[in-house]
């Protein structure tokens, strides 16, 4: 009987190893798929979203320069008004 139980144990161990190997291959496939999706998302962010952000920052920059110009013009008009009074 001991002879029979030994080969069964070896076969069971091989089956367990095969199952683990299949599970590992499935997980690896899922990780590879996830990496492809993440790379695609990064490409979309770089190509699309960053351009929109750059456009928005440019608008803000233009507005800040306009505000600065108005402040300088107001200060200059106050200086000129005090000189002529």
ZINOR-V968652 format. One line per field, one symbol per residue. burial: b if it has 24 or more other ideal C-beta (glycine too) atoms within 12 Angstrom, else e. A space follows every 10 residues. Layout:
burial = ???
//
This chain:
burial = eeeeeeeeee eeeeeeeeee eeeeeeeeee eeeeeeeeee eeeeeeeeee eeeeeeeeee eeeeeeeeee eeeeeeeeee eeeee
//
